[in-house]
Amino acid sequence: MVDKKLDVVSSFLKDNILSTFLLIFFSILTLSCERSFQNFDQNLLEKKKELEEFNEKSNIRKEEIQKSQNEQN
């Protein structure tokens, strides 16, 4: 009888440890993915800003070239 109770307790503890481990593992995995997506979003916003700045500079340069060509004609 005592052996059965010990087996039940042992089984319960093993299940609890496994459940805890899985919970911790998936929590870490989820946090890692979330952080990765945040970094990706941040990088994407930075690249968008750089592209907008480049576009503005490009437009300014284009206008300067057109003015220069008009003055030569």
Jmol script that loads the backbone (N, CA, C; Angstrom):
load data "model"
ATOM      1  N   MET A   1       0.820  -1.189   0.000  1.00  0.00           N
ATOM      2  CA  MET A   1       0.000   0.000   0.000  1.00  0.00           C
ATOM      3  C   MET A   1       0.867   1.258   0.000  1.00  0.00           C
ATOM      4  N   VAL A   2       1.893   1.235   0.821  1.00  0.00           N
ATOM      5  CA  VAL A   2       2.798   2.390   0.881  1.00  0.00           C
ATOM      6  C   VAL A   2       3.515   2.547  -0.450  1.00  0.00           C
ATOM      7  N   ASP A   3       3.871   1.437  -1.070  1.00  0.00           N
ATOM      8  CA  ASP A   3       4.545   1.490  -2.371  1.00  0.00           C
ATOM      9  C   ASP A   3       3.648   2.141  -3.423  1.00  0.00           C
ATOM     10  N   LYS A   4       2.368   1.830  -3.404  1.00  0.00           N
ATOM     11  CA  LYS A   4       1.441   2.436  -4.361  1.00  0.00           C
ATOM     12  C   LYS A   4       1.359   3.941  -4.165  1.00  0.00           C
ATOM     13  N   LYS A   5       1.295   4.364  -2.914  1.00  0.00           N
ATOM     14  CA  LYS A   5       1.215   5.801  -2.634  1.00  0.00           C
ATOM     15  C   LYS A   5       2.501   6.494  -3.067  1.00  0.00           C
ATOM     16  N   LEU A   6       3.622   5.834  -2.841  1.00  0.00           N
ATOM     17  CA  LEU A   6       4.892   6.424  -3.264  1.00  0.00           C
ATOM     18  C   LEU A   6       4.958   6.539  -4.784  1.00  0.00           C
ATOM     19  N   ASP A   7       4.463   5.529  -5.469  1.00  0.00           N
ATOM     20  CA  ASP A   7       4.431   5.573  -6.930  1.00  0.00           C
ATOM     21  C   ASP A   7       3.532   6.695  -7.425  1.00  0.00           C
ATOM     22  N   VAL A   8       2.404   6.888  -6.788  1.00  0.00           N
ATOM     23  CA  VAL A   8       1.477   7.960  -7.171  1.00  0.00           C
ATOM     24  C   VAL A   8       2.129   9.320  -6.945  1.00  0.00           C
ATOM     25  N   VAL A   9       2.759   9.474  -5.797  1.00  0.00           N
ATOM     26  CA  VAL A   9       3.425  10.746  -5.489  1.00  0.00           C
ATOM     27  C   VAL A   9       4.574  10.979  -6.464  1.00  0.00           C
ATOM     28  N   SER A  10       5.334   9.945  -6.720  1.00  0.00           N
ATOM     29  CA  SER A  10       6.457  10.067  -7.653  1.00  0.00           C
ATOM     30  C   SER A  10       5.958  10.440  -9.046  1.00  0.00           C
ATOM     31  N   SER A  11       4.926   9.788  -9.500  1.00  0.00           N
ATOM     32  CA  SER A  11       4.355  10.091 -10.807  1.00  0.00           C
ATOM     33  C   SER A  11       3.842  11.532 -10.854  1.00  0.00           C
ATOM     34  N   PHE A  12       3.180  11.959  -9.807  1.00  0.00           N
ATOM     35  CA  PHE A  12       2.663  13.333  -9.725  1.00  0.00           C
ATOM     36  C   PHE A  12       3.804  14.339  -9.816  1.00  0.00           C
ATOM     37  N   LEU A  13       4.886  14.070  -9.084  1.00  0.00           N
ATOM     38  CA  LEU A  13       6.029  14.990  -9.099  1.00  0.00           C
ATOM     39  C   LEU A  13       6.678  15.033 -10.488  1.00  0.00           C
ATOM     40  N   LYS A  14       6.808  13.872 -11.115  1.00  0.00           N
ATOM     41  CA  LYS A  14       7.394  13.844 -12.458  1.00  0.00           C
ATOM     42  C   LYS A  14       6.531  14.644 -13.431  1.00  0.00           C
ATOM     43  N   ASP A  15       5.220  14.467 -13.367  1.00  0.00           N
ATOM     44  CA  ASP A  15       4.315  15.222 -14.241  1.00  0.00           C
ATOM     45  C   ASP A  15       4.410  16.713 -13.971  1.00  0.00           C
ATOM     46  N   ASN A  16       4.494  17.071 -12.714  1.00  0.00           N
ATOM     47  CA  ASN A  16       4.611  18.485 -12.347  1.00  0.00           C
ATOM     48  C   ASN A  16       5.908  19.087 -12.862  1.00  0.00           C
ATOM     49  N   ILE A  17       6.986  18.356 -12.713  1.00  0.00           N
ATOM     50  CA  ILE A  17       8.283  18.861 -13.172  1.00  0.00           C
ATOM     51  C   ILE A  17       8.273  19.018 -14.690  1.00  0.00           C
ATOM     52  N   LEU A  18       7.733  18.032 -15.381  1.00  0.00           N
ATOM     53  CA  LEU A  18       7.646  18.118 -16.836  1.00  0.00           C
ATOM     54  C   LEU A  18       6.770  19.293 -17.267  1.00  0.00           C
ATOM     55  N   SER A  19       5.642  19.452 -16.617  1.00  0.00           N
ATOM     56  CA  SER A  19       4.745  20.571 -16.951  1.00  0.00           C
ATOM     57  C   SER A  19       5.431  21.909 -16.694  1.00  0.00           C
ATOM     58  N   THR A  20       6.119  22.012 -15.590  1.00  0.00           N
ATOM     59  CA  THR A  20       6.826  23.253 -15.267  1.00  0.00           C
ATOM     60  C   THR A  20       7.910  23.531 -16.291  1.00  0.00           C
ATOM     61  N   PHE A  21       8.674  22.504 -16.631  1.00  0.00           N
ATOM     62  CA  PHE A  21       9.720  22.669 -17.630  1.00  0.00           C
ATOM     63  C   PHE A  21       9.139  23.128 -18.964  1.00  0.00           C
ATOM     64  N   LEU A  22       8.062  22.489 -19.408  1.00  0.00           N
ATOM     65  CA  LEU A  22       7.439  22.875 -20.677  1.00  0.00           C
ATOM     66  C   LEU A  22       6.908  24.301 -20.631  1.00  0.00           C
ATOM     67  N   LEU A  23       6.316  24.672 -19.521  1.00  0.00           N
ATOM     68  CA  LEU A  23       5.816  26.028 -19.371  1.00  0.00           C
ATOM     69  C   LEU A  23       6.954  27.041 -19.464  1.00  0.00           C
ATOM     70  N   ILE A  24       8.043  26.767 -18.791  1.00  0.00           N
ATOM     71  CA  ILE A  24       9.197  27.664 -18.831  1.00  0.00           C
ATOM     72  C   ILE A  24       9.773  27.723 -20.242  1.00  0.00           C
ATOM     73  N   PHE A  25       9.904  26.561 -20.866  1.00  0.00           N
ATOM     74  CA  PHE A  25      10.459  26.502 -22.216  1.00  0.00           C
ATOM     75  C   PHE A  25       9.630  27.327 -23.194  1.00  0.00           C
ATOM     76  N   PHE A  26       8.327  27.131 -23.193  1.00  0.00           N
ATOM     77  CA  PHE A  26       7.473  27.862 -24.134  1.00  0.00           C
ATOM     78  C   PHE A  26       7.385  29.348 -23.795  1.00  0.00           C
ATOM     79  N   SER A  27       7.503  29.671 -22.530  1.00  0.00           N
ATOM     80  CA  SER A  27       7.527  31.092 -22.144  1.00  0.00           C
ATOM     81  C   SER A  27       8.773  31.767 -22.694  1.00  0.00           C
ATOM     82  N   ILE A  28       9.908  31.098 -22.556  1.00  0.00           N
ATOM     83  CA  ILE A  28      11.160  31.655 -23.076  1.00  0.00           C
ATOM     84  C   ILE A  28      11.099  31.758 -24.599  1.00  0.00           C
ATOM     85  N   LEU A  29      10.577  30.743 -25.235  1.00  0.00           N
ATOM     86  CA  LEU A  29      10.448  30.756 -26.691  1.00  0.00           C
ATOM     87  C   LEU A  29       9.552  31.906 -27.153  1.00  0.00           C
ATOM     88  N   THR A  30       8.439  32.086 -26.476  1.00  0.00           N
ATOM     89  CA  THR A  30       7.509  33.156 -26.822  1.00  0.00           C
ATOM     90  C   THR A  30       8.148  34.533 -26.636  1.00  0.00           C
ATOM     91  N   LEU A  31       8.827  34.719 -25.524  1.00  0.00           N
ATOM     92  CA  LEU A  31       9.485  36.006 -25.278  1.00  0.00           C
ATOM     93  C   LEU A  31      10.578  36.279 -26.302  1.00  0.00           C
ATOM     94  N   SER A  32      11.305  35.245 -26.647  1.00  0.00           N
ATOM     95  CA  SER A  32      12.361  35.396 -27.636  1.00  0.00           C
ATOM     96  C   SER A  32      11.788  35.810 -28.996  1.00  0.00           C
ATOM     97  N   CYS A  33      10.720  35.169 -29.408  1.00  0.00           N
ATOM     98  CA  CYS A  33      10.083  35.516 -30.684  1.00  0.00           C
ATOM     99  C   CYS A  33       9.528  36.936 -30.644  1.00  0.00           C
ATOM    100  N   GLU A  34       8.928  37.287 -29.539  1.00  0.00           N
ATOM    101  CA  GLU A  34       8.362  38.631 -29.412  1.00  0.00           C
ATOM    102  C   GLU A  34       9.458  39.683 -29.518  1.00  0.00           C
ATOM    103  N   ARG A  35      10.569  39.446 -28.848  1.00  0.00           N
ATOM    104  CA  ARG A  35      11.683  40.392 -28.902  1.00  0.00           C
ATOM    105  C   ARG A  35      12.243  40.480 -30.320  1.00  0.00           C
ATOM    106  N   SER A  36      12.311  39.353 -30.977  1.00  0.00           N
ATOM    107  CA  SER A  36      12.812  39.336 -32.350  1.00  0.00           C
ATOM    108  C   SER A  36      11.916  40.168 -33.267  1.00  0.00           C
ATOM    109  N   PHE A  37      10.609  40.016 -33.122  1.00  0.00           N
ATOM    110  CA  PHE A  37       9.685  40.803 -33.939  1.00  0.00           C
ATOM    111  C   PHE A  37       9.759  42.288 -33.599  1.00  0.00           C
ATOM    112  N   GLN A  38       9.959  42.609 -32.345  1.00  0.00           N
ATOM    113  CA  GLN A  38      10.106  44.018 -31.977  1.00  0.00           C
ATOM    114  C   GLN A  38      11.348  44.610 -32.638  1.00  0.00           C
ATOM    115  N   ASN A  39      12.445  43.857 -32.609  1.00  0.00           N
ATOM    116  CA  ASN A  39      13.666  44.332 -33.259  1.00  0.00           C
ATOM    117  C   ASN A  39      13.464  44.477 -34.761  1.00  0.00           C
ATOM    118  N   PHE A  40      12.770  43.528 -35.345  1.00  0.00           N
ATOM    119  CA  PHE A  40      12.498  43.599 -36.778  1.00  0.00           C
ATOM    120  C   PHE A  40      11.674  44.840 -37.109  1.00  0.00           C
ATOM    121  N   ASP A  41      10.639  45.086 -36.314  1.00  0.00           N
ATOM    122  CA  ASP A  41       9.799  46.269 -36.536  1.00  0.00           C
ATOM    123  C   ASP A  41      10.604  47.552 -36.396  1.00  0.00           C
ATOM    124  N   GLN A  42      11.457  47.587 -35.384  1.00  0.00           N
ATOM    125  CA  GLN A  42      12.272  48.786 -35.163  1.00  0.00           C
ATOM    126  C   GLN A  42      13.213  49.011 -36.338  1.00  0.00           C
ATOM    127  N   ASN A  43      13.856  47.942 -36.793  1.00  0.00           N
ATOM    128  CA  ASN A  43      14.761  48.067 -37.943  1.00  0.00           C
ATOM    129  C   ASN A  43      14.007  48.492 -39.190  1.00  0.00           C
ATOM    130  N   LEU A  44      12.829  47.959 -39.356  1.00  0.00           N
ATOM    131  CA  LEU A  44      12.019  48.325 -40.517  1.00  0.00           C
ATOM    132  C   LEU A  44      11.655  49.806 -40.492  1.00  0.00           C
ATOM    133  N   LEU A  45      11.293  50.312 -39.336  1.00  0.00           N
ATOM    134  CA  LEU A  45      10.974  51.736 -39.217  1.00  0.00           C
ATOM    135  C   LEU A  45      12.195  52.609 -39.496  1.00  0.00           C
ATOM    136  N   GLU A  46      13.360  52.164 -39.022  1.00  0.00           N
ATOM    137  CA  GLU A  46      14.587  52.920 -39.286  1.00  0.00           C
ATOM    138  C   GLU A  46      14.905  52.937 -40.778  1.00  0.00           C
ATOM    139  N   LYS A  47      14.734  51.793 -41.427  1.00  0.00           N
ATOM    140  CA  LYS A  47      15.000  51.730 -42.873  1.00  0.00           C
ATOM    141  C   LYS A  47      14.000  52.593 -43.643  1.00  0.00           C
ATOM    142  N   LYS A  48      12.775  52.611 -43.201  1.00  0.00           N
ATOM    143  CA  LYS A  48      11.762  53.451 -43.851  1.00  0.00           C
ATOM    144  C   LYS A  48      12.148  54.923 -43.742  1.00  0.00           C
ATOM    145  N   LYS A  49      12.606  55.309 -42.566  1.00  0.00           N
ATOM    146  CA  LYS A  49      13.016  56.698 -42.364  1.00  0.00           C
ATOM    147  C   LYS A  49      14.217  57.034 -43.254  1.00  0.00           C
ATOM    148  N   GLU A  50      15.177  56.126 -43.318  1.00  0.00           N
ATOM    149  CA  GLU A  50      16.342  56.351 -44.186  1.00  0.00           C
ATOM    150  C   GLU A  50      15.922  56.477 -45.642  1.00  0.00           C
ATOM    151  N   LEU A  51      14.997  55.641 -46.057  1.00  0.00           N
ATOM    152  CA  LEU A  51      14.521  55.690 -47.444  1.00  0.00           C
ATOM    153  C   LEU A  51      13.804  57.006 -47.734  1.00  0.00           C
ATOM    154  N   GLU A  52      13.010  57.479 -46.794  1.00  0.00           N
ATOM    155  CA  GLU A  52      12.324  58.766 -46.985  1.00  0.00           C
ATOM    156  C   GLU A  52      13.332  59.901 -47.082  1.00  0.00           C
ATOM    157  N   GLU A  53      14.364  59.867 -46.231  1.00  0.00           N
ATOM    158  CA  GLU A  53      15.393  60.907 -46.286  1.00  0.00           C
ATOM    159  C   GLU A  53      16.137  60.855 -47.618  1.00  0.00           C
ATOM    160  N   PHE A  54      16.453  59.644 -48.052  1.00  0.00           N
ATOM    161  CA  PHE A  54      17.135  59.503 -49.336  1.00  0.00           C
ATOM    162  C   PHE A  54      16.262  60.027 -50.471  1.00  0.00           C
ATOM    163  N   ASN A  55      14.990  59.738 -50.411  1.00  0.00           N
ATOM    164  CA  ASN A  55      14.058  60.194 -51.444  1.00  0.00           C
ATOM    165  C   ASN A  55      14.002  61.721 -51.481  1.00  0.00           C
ATOM    166  N   GLU A  56      13.970  62.343 -50.320  1.00  0.00           N
ATOM    167  CA  GLU A  56      13.953  63.812 -50.271  1.00  0.00           C
ATOM    168  C   GLU A  56      15.234  64.379 -50.876  1.00  0.00           C
ATOM    169  N   LYS A  57      16.360  63.820 -50.508  1.00  0.00           N
ATOM    170  CA  LYS A  57      17.640  64.295 -51.051  1.00  0.00           C
ATOM    171  C   LYS A  57      17.697  64.074 -52.554  1.00  0.00           C
ATOM    172  N   SER A  58      17.177  62.954 -52.977  1.00  0.00           N
ATOM    173  CA  SER A  58      17.165  62.648 -54.405  1.00  0.00           C
ATOM    174  C   SER A  58      16.311  63.653 -55.170  1.00  0.00           C
ATOM    175  N   ASN A  59      15.163  63.990 -54.624  1.00  0.00           N
ATOM    176  CA  ASN A  59      14.289  64.979 -55.277  1.00  0.00           C
ATOM    177  C   ASN A  59      14.956  66.346 -55.339  1.00  0.00           C
ATOM    178  N   ILE A  60      15.626  66.718 -54.271  1.00  0.00           N
ATOM    179  CA  ILE A  60      16.329  68.014 -54.259  1.00  0.00           C
ATOM    180  C   ILE A  60      17.416  68.019 -55.322  1.00  0.00           C
ATOM    181  N   ARG A  61      18.169  66.937 -55.390  1.00  0.00           N
ATOM    182  CA  ARG A  61      19.244  66.843 -56.387  1.00  0.00           C
ATOM    183  C   ARG A  61      18.673  66.862 -57.805  1.00  0.00           C
ATOM    184  N   LYS A  62      17.558  66.198 -57.991  1.00  0.00           N
ATOM    185  CA  LYS A  62      16.905  66.173 -59.307  1.00  0.00           C
ATOM    186  C   LYS A  62      16.502  67.579 -59.734  1.00  0.00           C
ATOM    187  N   GLU A  63      15.951  68.337 -58.806  1.00  0.00           N
ATOM    188  CA  GLU A  63      15.560  69.717 -59.109  1.00  0.00           C
ATOM    189  C   GLU A  63      16.779  70.566 -59.444  1.00  0.00           C
ATOM    190  N   GLU A  64      17.866  70.370 -58.717  1.00  0.00           N
ATOM    191  CA  GLU A  64      19.090  71.122 -58.991  1.00  0.00           C
ATOM    192  C   GLU A  64      19.615  70.818 -60.393  1.00  0.00           C
ATOM    193  N   ILE A  65      19.569  69.556 -60.764  1.00  0.00           N
ATOM    194  CA  ILE A  65      20.039  69.159 -62.093  1.00  0.00           C
ATOM    195  C   ILE A  65      19.144  69.777 -63.168  1.00  0.00           C
ATOM    196  N   GLN A  66      17.837  69.754 -62.949  1.00  0.00           N
ATOM    197  CA  GLN A  66      16.924  70.341 -63.931  1.00  0.00           C
ATOM    198  C   GLN A  66      17.159  71.842 -64.066  1.00  0.00           C
ATOM    199  N   LYS A  67      17.368  72.519 -62.950  1.00  0.00           N
ATOM    200  CA  LYS A  67      17.660  73.964 -62.997  1.00  0.00           C
ATOM    201  C   LYS A  67      18.928  74.214 -63.763  1.00  0.00           C
ATOM    202  N   SER A  68      19.933  73.412 -63.503  1.00  0.00           N
ATOM    203  CA  SER A  68      21.211  73.578 -64.163  1.00  0.00           C
ATOM    204  C   SER A  68      21.056  73.357 -65.674  1.00  0.00           C
ATOM    205  N   GLN A  69      20.292  72.384 -66.058  1.00  0.00           N
ATOM    206  CA  GLN A  69      20.087  72.128 -67.486  1.00  0.00           C
ATOM    207  C   GLN A  69      19.298  73.268 -68.128  1.00  0.00           C
ATOM    208  N   ASN A  70      18.329  73.802 -67.434  1.00  0.00           N
ATOM    209  CA  ASN A  70      17.535  74.913 -67.955  1.00  0.00           C
ATOM    210  C   ASN A  70      18.377  76.168 -68.108  1.00  0.00           C
ATOM    211  N   GLU A  71      19.304  76.378 -67.197  1.00  0.00           N
ATOM    212  CA  GLU A  71      20.163  77.555 -67.285  1.00  0.00           C
ATOM    213  C   GLU A  71      21.132  77.429 -68.463  1.00  0.00           C
ATOM    214  N   GLN A  72      21.532  76.211 -68.765  1.00  0.00           N
ATOM    215  CA  GLN A  72      22.460  76.008 -69.872  1.00  0.00           C
ATOM    216  C   GLN A  72      21.764  76.192 -71.216  1.00  0.00           C
ATOM    217  N   ASN A  73      20.497  75.958 -71.258  1.00  0.00           N
ATOM    218  CA  ASN A  73      19.753  76.090 -72.520  1.00  0.00           C
ATOM    219  C   ASN A  73      19.371  77.491 -72.714  1.00  0.00           C
TER     220      ASN A  73
END
end "model"
wireframe off; spacefill off
backbone 0.3
color backbone group
